[in-house]
């Protein structure tokens, strides 16, 4: 029988309806990475085809915006927001608006065009994760900005416009509504229990183990209790950090290990699906050290959102998270 499940953080209901799915293996993705030949602005030697780099790991004898780099950060050539200018908040009757001020950056993760994120070494992934932190620390100095999200669209079906492996950062002068709902959920639980809800979730999930995909000394990857999408997977630090950028350097290698391992499990278990990767950290300069817990969400693109979801805000998921976790553990 289908069942409603309530997300314990934001209070969102989802429907787990396995009757819409003959068996979990039906949701294995079709291959989606068809190599495309031709010009790529992210390849080494084409540095002049991107905006000037903001940050890079490169050989000591190399120069900015020239070959010799391992990872580059550049402004998005077609940015959603621009860094220059004033916010200029204003009204038109009952309507509010302001200038589209913010930051939109691209992390070009490797000079190698054909290498995928999951194929990078642990050390290289650690360096990417550390550069995420470096850019967050730098942008926090801008008093106009309130929130930073880092995301990856892996595969054309997940929204990637170029196949060359890259991720993105967008910093906004507002805290997005979905994040506000998360923050409010964390605050409610802390006010009731004097404990972070993710810390409570981690304890319960590590005890039952039925939704755990993988764990290390300091991190766990798991299927959430009320997932919006089949095989939605979270990576949570076992230690309580509200801000991703506050995590000590020695933990980044271990984070790279469990992230790579989890992506390898998803790749093998689901036949290499496209996916979205989202890093949720506490808003800039927000004092939520006790109640908020940073986390990573990985969402394989296996189903599409249709009229009922758009109209009701209730997601229909055809795969029970317990079955999803078991499938990933046994087919990886």
C-alpha positions in Angstrom: 0.0 0.0 0.0 1.3 3.5 -0.7 2.2 5.6 2.4 2.7 9.2 3.3 6.0 10.1 5.0 6.7 13.4 6.7 10.1 15.0 6.3 11.2 15.6 10.0 13.1 18.8 9.1 10.8 21.0 6.9 7.5 19.1 7.6 7.0 18.3 3.9 4.9 15.2 3.1 6.0 12.8 0.3 4.2 9.8 -1.1 6.1 6.5 -1.2 4.2 4.6 -3.9 6.0 1.4 -4.9 2.9 0.3 -6.9 4.1 2.8 -9.5 7.3 0.8 -9.9 7.4 -2.9 -10.8 10.8 -3.4 -9.1 13.6 -1.1 -8.0 15.8 -2.2 -10.8 13.3 -0.6 -13.3 14.7 2.8 -12.2 18.2 2.1 -13.4 19.1 5.0 -15.7 19.9 4.6 -19.4 23.5 5.7 -20.4 23.6 9.4 -20.8 27.2 10.4 -21.4 27.7 10.5 -25.1 31.1 12.0 -25.8 30.9 15.0 -28.0 33.9 16.1 -30.0 34.6 19.7 -30.9 35.7 22.9 -29.1 35.6 23.1 -25.3 36.4 26.4 -23.5 37.2 24.5 -20.3 40.1 22.5 -21.8 43.7 23.4 -21.1 45.0 25.8 -23.8 41.7 27.6 -24.1 42.1 29.7 -21.0 41.5 32.9 -23.0 38.0 31.6 -23.9 36.8 32.0 -20.3 36.6 35.1 -18.1 39.9 35.7 -16.2 40.4 33.2 -13.4 39.6 34.1 -9.8 41.5 31.3 -8.2 43.5 28.2 -9.3 45.8 25.4 -8.3 48.6 25.4 -10.8 52.2 24.6 -11.3 54.6 27.1 -9.7 56.2 28.1 -13.0 52.8 28.7 -14.7 51.0 32.0 -15.0 47.4 32.9 -14.4 45.1 32.3 -17.4 47.7 30.1 -19.0 48.2 26.3 -19.2 49.7 24.5 -16.2 46.6 24.4 -13.8 44.9 21.5 -12.0 41.7 23.3 -11.0 40.5 26.7 -12.1 37.8 29.0 -10.8 36.4 31.5 -13.2 33.3 33.8 -13.3 30.4 32.2 -15.2 30.5 33.7 -18.7 26.7 33.9 -18.7 26.0 34.7 -15.1 22.7 34.5 -13.4 23.9 37.4 -11.1 26.6 40.0 -11.3 29.0 41.1 -8.6 29.2 44.8 -9.5 26.7 47.3 -8.3 24.3 48.1 -5.5 21.2 46.2 -4.4 18.8 49.2 -4.6 15.8 47.5 -3.0 12.6 49.2 -4.2 8.9 48.8 -4.6 6.3 49.0 -7.3 3.1 49.2 -5.3 2.8 45.8 -3.5 5.7 44.4 -5.5 9.3 44.4 -4.4 12.4 44.1 -6.5 16.2 44.8 -6.4 19.2 44.6 -8.6 20.5 41.1 -9.5 23.6 41.4 -7.4 25.6 38.3 -6.4 28.3 35.9 -7.5 28.2 33.1 -10.1 31.4 31.1 -10.4 32.5 28.0 -12.2 34.9 25.4 -10.8 36.7 23.8 -13.8 37.6 20.6 -12.0 40.4 19.2 -14.2 42.2 20.1 -17.5 41.3 16.6 -18.8 38.2 16.8 -20.9 37.1 13.2 -20.6 37.7 12.7 -16.9 34.5 12.5 -14.8 34.3 13.6 -11.1 33.9 10.1 -9.9 37.1 9.1 -11.8 39.3 11.7 -10.0 41.7 10.6 -7.3 40.8 11.1 -3.6 43.5 13.8 -3.4 42.1 15.7 -6.4 38.5 15.6 -5.0 39.8 16.8 -1.7 41.4 19.8 -3.4 38.1 20.6 -5.2 36.3 20.4 -1.9 38.9 22.7 -0.3 38.6 25.2 -3.1 34.8 25.3 -2.4 35.7 26.3 1.1 38.3 28.9 -0.1 35.7 30.6 -2.3 33.1 30.6 0.5 35.5 32.2 3.0 36.4 34.9 0.4 32.8 35.7 -0.5 31.7 35.9 3.1 33.6 39.2 3.3 31.0 40.8 1.0 28.3 42.3 3.2 25.8 42.3 0.4 25.7 38.5 0.3 23.5 36.3 2.5 23.8 32.8 1.1 26.1 30.6 -0.9 25.1 27.4 -2.6 27.6 25.1 -4.4 26.1 22.6 -6.9 27.1 20.2 -9.6 25.0 19.2 -12.6 26.4 15.9 -13.8 25.1 14.9 -17.2 23.0 16.7 -19.8 19.8 15.4 -18.3 20.8 17.0 -15.0 21.3 20.4 -16.5 25.0 20.4 -17.6 25.5 22.5 -20.7 29.1 21.3 -21.1 30.4 17.8 -20.7 33.8 18.9 -19.3 33.6 18.2 -15.5 32.7 21.3 -13.6 30.6 22.6 -10.7 29.2 26.0 -9.8 28.8 28.5 -7.0 26.0 31.1 -6.7 26.0 33.6 -3.9 22.8 35.6 -3.4 21.8 38.7 -1.4 18.8 36.7 0.0 18.3 33.4 1.8 16.3 31.2 -0.6 12.9 30.1 0.6 13.8 26.4 0.6 16.8 27.2 2.9 14.6 29.3 5.2 12.2 26.3 5.6 15.2 24.2 6.5 16.5 26.7 9.0 13.1 27.0 10.6 12.9 23.2 10.9 16.3 23.0 12.5 15.4 25.8 15.0 12.1 24.1 15.9 13.7 20.8 16.7 16.5 22.5 18.7 14.0 24.6 20.7 12.0 21.4 21.5 14.9 18.9 22.1 18.0 21.1 22.7 19.7 19.0 20.1 20.4 19.3 16.3 17.9 17.3 14.3 20.6 15.9 12.0 22.6 14.7 15.0 19.4 12.9 16.2 18.8 11.5 12.7 22.4 10.2 12.5 22.2 8.4 15.8 18.9 6.7 14.9 20.1 5.8 11.4 23.4 4.4 12.6 21.5 2.3 15.1 19.0 0.8 12.7 21.4 0.8 9.7 18.5 0.1 7.3 18.9 3.3 5.3 22.7 3.6 5.6 24.6 3.3 2.3 28.2 3.8 3.6 30.0 5.3 6.6 33.5 6.3 7.6 34.9 7.5 10.9 33.6 11.0 10.5 30.8 10.8 7.8 27.8 8.8 6.8 25.9 8.5 3.5 22.3 7.4 3.7 18.8 7.5 2.1 16.6 10.0 4.0 13.4 8.7 5.6 11.1 10.8 3.4 13.0 11.3 0.1 11.5 13.4 -2.7 13.2 11.3 -5.4 14.3 7.7 -5.9 17.8 7.0 -4.5 18.1 10.5 -3.1 21.2 10.3 -1.0 22.6 12.5 1.8 26.2 12.8 3.1 26.3 14.0 6.7 29.3 14.8 8.9 29.1 12.9 12.2 30.6 15.9 14.0 28.3 18.9 14.3 29.3 21.7 12.0 26.9 24.4 11.0 29.2 26.0 8.4 31.0 23.8 5.8 33.8 26.3 5.7 34.5 25.8 9.5 35.5 22.2 9.0 39.2 21.4 9.7 41.4 20.7 6.7 42.2 17.1 7.9 38.6 16.1 7.4 38.5 17.1 3.8 40.4 14.0 2.6 37.9 11.7 4.5 35.0 13.7 3.0 36.5 13.2 -0.5 36.7 9.4 0.2 33.1 9.0 1.2 31.9 11.3 -1.6 33.8 9.4 -4.2 32.7 6.0 -2.7 29.1 7.1 -2.6 29.2 8.3 -6.2 30.9 5.1 -7.3 28.1 3.1 -5.6 25.4 5.1 -7.3 27.2 4.8 -10.7 27.5 1.1 -10.4 24.2 0.4 -8.7 22.1 2.6 -11.0 24.0 2.2 -14.3 25.7 5.6 -14.3 22.7 8.0 -13.9 22.9 11.8 -14.4 22.7 13.5 -11.0 22.6 16.8 -9.1 25.0 17.4 -6.2 24.0 20.2 -3.7 26.1 21.5 -0.8 23.9 23.1 1.9 25.7 25.2 4.5 24.5 27.7 7.0 23.8 31.2 5.6 26.6 33.7 5.7 27.2 35.1 9.2 24.1 33.4 10.5 24.5 32.4 14.1 23.1 28.8 14.1 26.1 27.0 15.5 24.1 24.7 17.7 21.0 23.9 15.6 22.0 23.8 11.9 24.1 21.0 10.4 25.7 21.3 6.9 25.2 18.4 4.5 25.4 17.3 0.9 22.5 16.0 -1.2 23.0 13.8 -4.2 19.9 13.4 -6.4 20.1 10.9 -9.3 17.9 12.0 -12.3 15.6 8.9 -12.6 12.1 10.4 -12.6 10.6 13.7 -13.7 8.4 16.2 -11.8 4.9 16.3 -13.3 1.6 18.2 -12.7 0.7 16.7 -9.3 4.1 17.6 -7.8 4.1 21.1 -9.2 0.5 21.7 -8.1 0.6 20.2 -4.7 4.2 20.4 -3.6 3.9 16.7 -2.6 6.5 14.5 -4.3 5.7 10.9 -5.4 8.6 8.6 -5.0 8.3 5.0 -6.4 11.2 3.6 -4.4 11.2 3.0 -0.6 14.4 4.4 0.8 15.0 1.2 2.7 14.9 -0.7 -0.5 17.1 1.9 -2.2 19.8 1.6 0.5 19.8 -2.2 0.3 20.0 -2.0 -3.5 23.0 0.3 -3.4 24.7 -1.8 -0.8 24.3 -5.1 -2.6 24.8 -3.9 -6.2 27.8 -1.7 -5.7 
